[in-house]
Amino acid sequence: MIDQQSLKQSSDFVHHEGGNTSAPLSSVVLGALAEMQVPVEVCVGSTRMSIRQLTDCMPGTVLTLDTAVGGLADLIVGGQLVARGELVAIDDQLGLRIVEIVTTENLDGV
């Protein structure tokens, strides 16, 4: 059982005199981390292969992926799927035009 003294002591940790208490913690954390670099990957598709099939690969081998031509690629940030988009050409490089932001509601089919 927790006594009143323990409650008083634990409340000392969350109480802060002075300072700005009107800003939510999320905005403080986001502001502090906004310029932090994170790994960003675009996954075009995947396949499964046996070790034998993999070791038989050589230059010129074509792998069939699970994504249709013109299908959406996954945008993965920090290991988490966050969006889907279309591959586009930007001069001589590839780019991704985001067409869907992934939320927890539409992750059920993933």
N, C-alpha and C positions, 0 to 999 in steps of 0.2 A: 504494500500500500504506500502511496506517495503522501508525505506529510506536507503541511503548509510551508515549512521552511524550504523543502526541495522545490516546490512550485515557485517560491519567491526567487530562489537562486537561478532556476532555469529561465525565468522571465527576464533576469538581468542580461542575458545573452542577446535577446531580441530587441531590447529597449536601447535607443540611441538618442542621447540629448543633443540638441543642435542639429545642424545638417539639414538637407532637403529631404523631407519625408513624402513629398507629393509625387515624385517620379516612381513609377513601378520598377521593380527589379529587372523585368524583361528589357525595358528600354535602356537601363544602365548597362546590362550585360551586352545587349546588341550593339550599343555605341562603342563599348570597349573592344568588341570582337569584329566589328564591321570590316576592318582592313586585313583581317587574318586570312592567309592563303589556305585553301583546302583542295584536296585532290578532286578533279572533275573528270569523269570518263563518259564516253558515248559508246554504248554497246549496240552494234548493228544486228547481231544475231548470234546464235549458238548452235551447236550440234553435239551429238554423242558419238564416240568412236571407240572401237576396241583398241587395245595397245597394238595389236598386229596391224590394224588399218593405219594407225598413227605412225608406226615405224616404217610403213610402206610409202609414206608421203615423200615426195621429192619435188624439186622445182618444176612447176607446171601442173601439179596436182590441184584439182579444183574441189573445194569442200562445199557441200550443199548446206545452207543455213536454214534455220526455222523461220526466217523472216521473208515475206514476199517482196519482190522488186517493187519499190515505191512504198514499202511498209514503214512504220514508224520505228525510230531508234530510241533506246532508253537513255536518259540523262541521269547519271549516277553521281551523287555528291557524297563524299565521305562514306562510300559503301552503301548508301541508301538511294533507292529509286525516287526521284523528285519530279521528273517530267518526261514527256515523250515528244519527239519532233521529227521533222523531215530533214533528210540530208540535202544540203544545197551547196552549189559551187560558189566560192568567193575568190575571184581571180583564179589562182592555181592551187587553192587549198579547199578543204572541205569545211563546211559549217553546219550548224543545226538550227533550224527554225522551229522554235517551241510552239506546239499546237495544243498541248494538254499539260496542265499541272496535276501531278498525282497527289491525291489526298488519301487519308486513311479509309475513307468511304469507298473509293474506287480501286483499292488494292486487293479486294476480295478475289478477283479473277487472276491475280498474278501468281 
